[in-house]
Amino acid sequence: MKTDLIKKLVLSSEWKFHQQYQSWLNKYRVKREFVTLVEIWMLSLAVLFCGFVFLIYINKSSTQWYFLRSARNTYNNTAFNHEIIKTDILDLKTLNRDKLKENNSRTSLWINVETINID
C-alpha cells in the first residue's frame, strides 16, 4: 500500500514536473523569439541613430567649410585691396619726398587720397 502511494506520488510529481518543464520551454521559446526581435530592433535603431549622427556631422562640417572658404576669399580680396592702397600711398609719399628734395624748399605737396570703401 505504501509503495503504491509512493509510486503515485512519484509518478504524479514526475508528470507535473514534465508539464512544468514543457510550459517553461514554451515560454522560454516565446520569450527568446521576443528577445531576438527586440535585439534586432535595438540594433536597427542603433545603426539608424549612428547613421543620422554621421549625416549631421558631415552636413555641419561641410557647411562650416563652405562659410570658412567664403570668409577666407573675402578676407583675401580685402587684404589685396588694402595692399594696393598702401602701395599707392607709398608711391605718393615717395613722389612728395622727391618733389621736396628737388625744390629744396619747405613747400609740401598735398596728397589727395580718395575715400575707398571696401566691402
VOPA-93882 format. One record per residue (C-alpha): residue number from 1; y, z, x. Coordinates in steps of 0.001 Angstrom, whole numbers, padded with zeros to 6 digits, always signed. Example, Ala and Ser with C-alpha at 12.3 -4.5 7.8 and 13.67 -1.06 7.14 Angstrom:
% residues 2
(pt 1 (-004500 +007800 +012300));
(pt 2 (-001060 +007140 +013670));
//
This chain:
% residues 119
(pt 1 (+000000 +000000 +000000));
(pt 2 (+002387 +000868 +002743));
(pt 3 (+001519 -002284 +004591));
(pt 4 (+002239 -004400 +001515));
(pt 5 (+005575 -002730 +001114));
(pt 6 (+006371 -003185 +004782));
(pt 7 (+005315 -006860 +004595));
(pt 8 (+007532 -007368 +001531));
(pt 9 (+010469 -005732 +003280));
(pt 10 (+009931 -007706 +006448));
(pt 11 (+009431 -010995 +004593));
(pt 12 (+012350 -010389 +002269));
(pt 13 (+014592 -009344 +005146));
(pt 14 (+013412 -012391 +007098));
(pt 15 (+014201 -014633 +004128));
(pt 16 (+017630 -013034 +003716));
(pt 17 (+018254 -013360 +007423));
(pt 18 (+017287 -017037 +007254));
(pt 19 (+019603 -017612 +004294));
(pt 20 (+022469 -015852 +006007));
(pt 21 (+021820 -017766 +009189));
(pt 22 (+021802 -021088 +007309));
(pt 23 (+025009 -020220 +005450));
(pt 24 (+026592 -019196 +008753));
(pt 25 (+025536 -022518 +010304));
(pt 26 (+027003 -024451 +007369));
(pt 27 (+030248 -022522 +007569));
(pt 28 (+030386 -022984 +011323));
(pt 29 (+029843 -026734 +010998));
(pt 30 (+032585 -026999 +008397));
(pt 31 (+034870 -024822 +010462));
(pt 32 (+034019 -026770 +013585));
(pt 33 (+034958 -030032 +011850));
(pt 34 (+038172 -028404 +010669));
(pt 35 (+038901 -027097 +014159));
(pt 36 (+038214 -030550 +015584));
(pt 37 (+040632 -032114 +013088));
(pt 38 (+043255 -029503 +013927));
(pt 39 (+042758 -030167 +017648));
(pt 40 (+043166 -033909 +017100));
(pt 41 (+046335 -033394 +015038));
(pt 42 (+047787 -030960 +017571));
(pt 43 (+047034 -033357 +020420));
(pt 44 (+048608 -036236 +018475));
(pt 45 (+051703 -034149 +017749));
(pt 46 (+051946 -033112 +021399));
(pt 47 (+051730 -036750 +022541));
(pt 48 (+054349 -037822 +019985));
(pt 49 (+056641 -034970 +020996));
(pt 50 (+056321 -035831 +024689));
(pt 51 (+056988 -039498 +023909));
(pt 52 (+060023 -038549 +021828));
(pt 53 (+061410 -036334 +024601));
(pt 54 (+060768 -039112 +027134));
(pt 55 (+062624 -041657 +024983));
(pt 56 (+065557 -039276 +024533));
(pt 57 (+065662 -038678 +028290));
(pt 58 (+065584 -042409 +029049));
(pt 59 (+068277 -043133 +026458));
(pt 60 (+070501 -040331 +027742));
(pt 61 (+070151 -041295 +031382));
(pt 62 (+070760 -044997 +030720));
(pt 63 (+073835 -044152 +028628));
(pt 64 (+075159 -041873 +031361));
(pt 65 (+074635 -044592 +033969));
(pt 66 (+076455 -047115 +031765));
(pt 67 (+079513 -044889 +031399));
(pt 68 (+079372 -043900 +035075));
(pt 69 (+079305 -047563 +036096));
(pt 70 (+082206 -048319 +033754));
(pt 71 (+084250 -045402 +035126));
(pt 72 (+083427 -046421 +038698));
(pt 73 (+084623 -050003 +038039));
(pt 74 (+087853 -048698 +036507));
(pt 75 (+088365 -046404 +039488));
(pt 76 (+087719 -049201 +041978));
(pt 77 (+090179 -051508 +040211));
(pt 78 (+092832 -048788 +040128));
(pt 79 (+092251 -047914 +043790));
(pt 80 (+092516 -051603 +044725));
(pt 81 (+095800 -051987 +042837));
(pt 82 (+097076 -048798 +044462));
(pt 83 (+096262 -050138 +047912));
(pt 84 (+098084 -053398 +047147));
(pt 85 (+101177 -051481 +046035));
(pt 86 (+101020 -049280 +049154));
(pt 87 (+100803 -052369 +051329));
(pt 88 (+103843 -053889 +049590));
(pt 89 (+105840 -050679 +050066));
(pt 90 (+104873 -050527 +053754));
(pt 91 (+105944 -054155 +054183));
(pt 92 (+109304 -053366 +052584));
(pt 93 (+109727 -050291 +054807));
(pt 94 (+108949 -052375 +057873));
(pt 95 (+111396 -055032 +056745));
(pt 96 (+114062 -052377 +056169));
(pt 97 (+113467 -050857 +059625));
(pt 98 (+113650 -054274 +061268));
(pt 99 (+116908 -055087 +059468));
(pt 100 (+118389 -051776 +060583));
(pt 101 (+117454 -052446 +064191));
(pt 102 (+118894 -055982 +064039));
(pt 103 (+122195 -054896 +062521));
(pt 104 (+122355 -051873 +064737));
(pt 105 (+124391 -050189 +062083));
(pt 106 (+123906 -047410 +059602));
(pt 107 (+123675 -049613 +056544));
(pt 108 (+120377 -049459 +054804));
(pt 109 (+118603 -051940 +052687));
(pt 110 (+117811 -050883 +049160));
(pt 111 (+114211 -051229 +048193));
(pt 112 (+113738 -052216 +044587));
(pt 113 (+110251 -051329 +043555));
(pt 114 (+109353 -052250 +040047));
(pt 115 (+107595 -049667 +037959));
(pt 116 (+103990 -050682 +037590));
(pt 117 (+101782 -049018 +035025));
(pt 118 (+098160 -049025 +035961));
(pt 119 (+095878 -048560 +033006));
//
